[in-house]
Amino acid sequence: MKKPSPLAFLKGAKQPVLTSDEVMTNQWVLITGSTSGIGLATAERFAQGHANLVLMGRNPDKLNQQKLDLKNRFAIEVKTYIADFSSLASLNKAIKKIKDDGVVLDVLINNAGVYSTKKILTRDQVELGLTVNHLASFHLTEQLQASMKKPGGRIIQVNSEGHRFSGFPILDPNFIKRRYTGLRSYGSSKTAQLHTVWALAPELKKQGITLVAMHPGEVKSNIGLNNGWLYRTFKRWFIGLMLKDVHRSSDALYYLANHPTVDEYAGHYFYLTSLSEVATHAQPSPYSHEVLRWTQQTIQRILSPNS
Ligand SMILES: NC(=O)c1ccc[n+]([C@@H]2O[C@H](COP(=O)([O-])OP(=O)(O)OC[C@H]3O[C@@H](n4cnc5c(N)ncnc54)[C@H](OP(=O)(O)O)[C@@H]3O)[C@@H](O)[C@H]2O)c1
């Protein structure tokens, strides 16, 4: 097998972002983390395209405000569900409500994400980044398969070029042996997500659902602003100066959600709208199925601790 280029991201960054003029009237699109940054811009982009929205977030006030705003401006239907993705039990409650409401989803965009410079264990005793960035998005993907339109449903995992910062060792998910850093945690969680995309995509394809992963570009958002003043200053005054407008990401997500050609690329990774290569440690391999099994078992253990 040809080794992937470690500089693949440079190629991706140079490609133009493709856009779509499709109209999505009567379609339902679920977006997680819709209350800030990329998710906020993406909700607005789909509303402009006349899609109805299912918005999931942890902050009820922000969600209610967003719902009112989008309904008033775009005359679409909007449903909101509250869930803290650092708790799978909280996520499960929201999933149950979505299922009970019987919405058939055309598109699921797993966008919610976190970057933490400090190691934090959730109440479920799993590292925060791994929980929010990977376990929660995986659980939503598995649980909502039955609610997706078939054929024709699409699931997009908002991943990151940050997956290059670290592999995902199933024997040390919580950084007991590895030294924790924000970059490693972020990279680990995004690599875990990629492995499960490779392992799940063929199964979903058989059901008529296209699952892809994408890097949304390097754009201005609030990611990382939960950290201490030193990181926030670094982000605002150094990284921030190099970041692009967030509409690049929302345009790319709109394209990936509805452009007909994307159905040919189930189980692929896009840099915005260009096909791209992932790091060697994130390539599809038998290990991808081990990560899938680890993920399923971990979620099962968290949700039924006595099993
Ligand atoms: N910005 C970039 O350049 C970039 C680059 C590569 C990848 N990404 C990925 O893009 C995605 C969106 O990030 P962003 O840059 O738009 O960051 P952001 O502005 O911080 O938005 C993150 C969203 O995730 C939600 N979220 C975080 N923790 C949560 C939790 N425990 N429960 C529920 N929701 C939670 C946030 O909710 P609140 O509104 O309540 O805070 C927010 O809506 C992430 O997956 C990130 O890894 C971003």
The ligand as a MOL file (V3000), in Angstrom:
LIG
                    3D

  0  0  0     0  0            999 V3000
M  V30 BEGIN CTAB
M  V30 COUNTS 48 52 0 0 0
M  V30 BEGIN ATOM
M  V30 1 N -12.6510 25.6860 14.0200 0
M  V30 2 C -11.7700 24.9700 13.3500 0
M  V30 3 O -10.8410 25.5280 12.7170 0
M  V30 4 C -11.8830 23.4690 13.3160 0
M  V30 5 C -10.8640 22.7540 12.6460 0
M  V30 6 C -10.9720 21.3800 12.5790 0
M  V30 7 C -12.0550 20.7290 13.1570 0
M  V30 8 N -13.0180 21.4350 13.8170 0 CHG=1
M  V30 9 C -14.1580 20.6990 14.3940 0
M  V30 10 O -15.3520 21.3850 14.1080 0
M  V30 11 C -16.3400 21.0650 15.0850 0
M  V30 12 C -17.0170 22.3330 15.5600 0
M  V30 13 O -16.0890 23.1090 16.2810 0
M  V30 14 P -16.0360 24.7080 16.2440 0
M  V30 15 O -14.6910 25.0670 15.7610 0
M  V30 16 O -17.2260 25.2740 15.6220 0 CHG=-1
M  V30 17 O -16.0210 24.9950 17.8360 0
M  V30 18 P -17.0170 25.7800 18.7870 0
M  V30 19 O -17.2950 27.1360 18.2740 0
M  V30 20 O -16.4300 25.6800 20.1500 0
M  V30 21 O -18.3510 24.9020 18.7160 0
M  V30 22 C -18.4020 23.6380 19.3120 0
M  V30 23 C -19.8590 23.2390 19.5210 0
M  V30 24 O -19.8520 21.9900 20.2430 0
M  V30 25 C -20.6850 22.1270 21.3890 0
M  V30 26 N -20.2190 21.3270 22.5070 0
M  V30 27 C -18.9910 21.3070 23.0800 0
M  V30 28 N -18.9860 20.4980 24.1540 0
M  V30 29 C -20.2550 20.0090 24.2610 0
M  V30 30 C -20.8900 19.1440 25.1770 0
M  V30 31 N -20.2540 18.6350 26.2350 0
M  V30 32 N -22.1990 18.8550 24.9950 0
M  V30 33 C -22.8900 19.3930 23.9510 0
M  V30 34 N -22.3400 20.2220 23.0500 0
M  V30 35 C -21.0420 20.5340 23.2160 0
M  V30 36 C -20.6070 23.6150 21.7570 0
M  V30 37 O -21.7190 23.9730 22.5680 0
M  V30 38 P -21.8070 25.4320 23.2710 0
M  V30 39 O -22.3140 26.3870 22.2300 0
M  V30 40 O -22.8010 25.2090 24.3750 0
M  V30 41 O -20.4370 25.7800 23.7640 0
M  V30 42 C -20.6240 24.2440 20.3780 0
M  V30 43 O -21.9490 24.3900 19.9120 0
M  V30 44 C -15.6100 20.2850 16.1720 0
M  V30 45 O -15.8710 18.9000 16.0220 0
M  V30 46 C -14.1450 20.5920 15.9000 0
M  V30 47 O -13.2990 19.5600 16.3490 0
M  V30 48 C -12.9360 22.8020 13.9180 0
M  V30 END ATOM
M  V30 BEGIN BOND
M  V30 1 1 1 2
M  V30 2 2 2 3
M  V30 3 1 2 4
M  V30 4 1 4 5
M  V30 5 2 4 48
M  V30 6 2 5 6
M  V30 7 1 6 7
M  V30 8 2 7 8
M  V30 9 1 8 9
M  V30 10 1 8 48
M  V30 11 1 9 10
M  V30 12 1 9 46
M  V30 13 1 10 11
M  V30 14 1 11 12
M  V30 15 1 11 44
M  V30 16 1 12 13
M  V30 17 1 13 14
M  V30 18 2 14 15
M  V30 19 1 14 16
M  V30 20 1 14 17
M  V30 21 1 17 18
M  V30 22 2 18 19
M  V30 23 1 18 20
M  V30 24 1 18 21
M  V30 25 1 21 22
M  V30 26 1 22 23
M  V30 27 1 23 24
M  V30 28 1 23 42
M  V30 29 1 24 25
M  V30 30 1 25 26
M  V30 31 1 25 36
M  V30 32 1 26 27
M  V30 33 1 26 35
M  V30 34 2 27 28
M  V30 35 1 28 29
M  V30 36 1 29 30
M  V30 37 2 29 35
M  V30 38 1 30 31
M  V30 39 2 30 32
M  V30 40 1 32 33
M  V30 41 2 33 34
M  V30 42 1 34 35
M  V30 43 1 36 37
M  V30 44 1 36 42
M  V30 45 1 37 38
M  V30 46 2 38 39
M  V30 47 1 38 40
M  V30 48 1 38 41
M  V30 49 1 42 43
M  V30 50 1 44 45
M  V30 51 1 44 46
M  V30 52 1 46 47
M  V30 END BOND
M  V30 END CTAB
M  END
